[in-house]
Amino acid sequence: MSEIATIFSILGVFLLGAMSPGPSFVVVSRIAVSGERTDGLAAALGMGVGGFIFASIAVAGLTALLMQVAWLDISLRLAGGAYLLWIGIKAWRGAANPVQIANDMPTHQGSSRRAFVRALLVQLANPKTAIFYASMFAAMLPASPPFWMLIVLPPLLFCNEFVWYAIVAFAFSSRKPRSVYLHSRQWIDRAAEAVVGALGVKLVIEGMRAAR
């Protein structure tokens, strides 16, 4: 397989990974549907930056530490799981509170920055994403990849993540999804954050089992 074909294959696999439902999708869609479109795009940018960081780590070979150094892997699972569980509980408790939609109120200063930070932290909180990046690179890259390929992959994967989640942000910030959200907000929020919290619990349990 040519080097260009290898890059497109990697991008395709990672795009499918981004498109699979998970906490990243939940967070971006919820931010987009309950805030401004710019907030959703900021969240998409956070996901892209997270993908860039994971790709850079995988290229540098540092992700192998998670497979070799047990305490580091355990620590990341516990910390990431605790963070996801915390935001899940916080959002669940706030689901019954009234919400103002961005089109009906003045723009909150700094809301896009908060959306970016939240999305980035959710992306980085899952150590399984780092393992996915490392294992896919190991499986799909040639044995001795050219240096230029290692340089272009992180920015390309940033574009991969950002473009997909920007599409999600545009879709969920449209009028119809927003009206559905307003009608059933409490149940949608609690179902969405239950997914995030469940992943957090799963990571914590895995970390505790690995620590034994």
N, C-alpha and C positions, 0 to 999 in steps of 0.2 A: 504494500500500500504506500502511495506517495505521501510525502510529508504534509502537503496541503489537504489531501483526503483524510489523513489522520487527525488534523486539526478540526475539520468539519465533523468528523465522527465524534470527537470529544465534545464539541459544542452541542451536537445533537443529543448525546447522552445526558449532559448536564442540563439541557433545556427540559428534557423529560423529567429529570429529577426535580427541577424547580416547579414544574407544572403539577406534580403530585401533591394532593392535599396535605397540609401540615400546619404547624403553628405560624410559619412565615406567611402563608396565604391568609390565614385567619387574621393576623395582625394588620396586614396591608389592606385587606378588604374592609375591615372594621374602621380603620382610620379614614379611609376614603369615603365610606358611606356616612360617617358621622361628622366629618369635618369638611374642609375645603379640598378642592382637587389638588391644590398645591401641597397640602399636607400628605395626600396619598402619594404624590410624586416624590416628596421628600422621604417617605417611608420606602418607596421603591429604590431611591438612591442609597438609603441605608442598607438595603438588601444587597445592592450591587457592590457597595464597599465591603460588606462582609464576605461576599464571594471572592472579591479581589484579594482580601487578606488571607482567606483559606487557600486560594490558589497559589499565592506567593509563598505561604508556609510549606505547601506540598512540594512546590518546585525546589525550595531550599532543602527539602528532605527532613525538615524538623518534625513533621507529623509522625515520623517513625518513632519518635520518643514516646508517643502515646501508646504505641504497641510494645515498647521495650521497658519503659519506666512505669511500673505498676502504680506507684503512689500518685504520679502526675495524672494518669488517666482517671484514677479514683477521685482525686481532688476536683478535676474538671467536671466529672459527672455529678458530684454532690453540689458543687457551686452552681453549675448550670441548671440542674434540676430544682434547686432551692429558689433560684431567680424566677424560673418559669412558673413554679408553684405560687410564688408570692404575687406575681402580676395576675395570675389566674384568680386567686382569692380576692385581690383588691378589686378587679373588674367585676367579679360576681357580686360582691357586696354593693358596688355602685350601680348595678344594672337597673335597680328600681328608681334611681334618682332621675328627675326630669332632665332632658337634654335639649340644648338649643342647636339647631342646624346652622351651619356657617352662612348659608344664603339669607338667613333671617336675622343675623346679628353682625356687629362689627367684627373684623378680623382680630383674633387674639394674637398679640405680639409674641413671637417666639414659638407659635404652635407648630410651624414647619420644622423648626430645630428640634422640638421635643419629639415629633413624629420620626425624624431621622434617627435620633438617638435610641428611641424605643425599638425601632425596626432593626437597627444595627446590633443592639444588645440581644434581642431575640435570636438573630442569626448566629451570633457568636456564642450564645449560651448552650448550644447543642453540640457537644463534642463529636457526635456521630457524623455531623457534616464534615468535620475535619478528616475523619476516617474515610468517608466517602470520597472526598477529593483525593486523598493519598492513594486509596486502593484503585480508583479509576485511572489516575495518572500511571500507576505501576502497571496496570493491565493494558493500557492503550498506547502509552508512549513507546517508541522503539527503544531498544536496549541502550543505545548511545545517541540520544536526541541531539540535534544541532542546537547551539546556544541560542540562536534567534528564535527557535520554537519555544524555549523556556521563557524568553523575554516577552513574547507576544501573547502567551496563553493567559496570564492574569488579567490584562486589560480586556481581552476578548471575553473572558468569563464574567468580568464586571458588566460588560454590555449585555451578555446573555441574561444575567439576573435582573439587571435594571429594566431592560426592554420588556421582559415578561411581566414584572410586577408593575411597570408603568401601564401596561395594558389592563391589568387587574384594577389599578387605581382609576383609570378612565372609565372602565365598565361600572364599577361600584359607586362612582361619584355622579352617575347619570340620574335623571329624575325618577325613573321607575324603580330601580333598586333602592333608592333613598326612601321613596314612599312606602315600599314594602318594609324596609327597616324600621321606619317610624311607627308603623302599624303594629309590629311585633317585636319592638326593640328589646324588651326585657328578656324574652325567651331566646332571641337570637344571640344577645350578648352572653347570656348564661351558657348556652350551648357552645358558643365559640370559645369562651374562656375555660369551659370544662375540658375542651380538647387540649388547650395549652397547659392547664393544670395537670391533666392526666399524663402528659408527656413529662412534666416535671417530676411527678411521683414516680414514674417509671425509671427516670434517670437516677433519682435518689436511691430507689430500691436496688438498681443495678450496681451503684457505687457501694452501697452497704454490703451487698453480697460479695463483691470483688474484694472488699476490705477484710473479709473473714479469712 
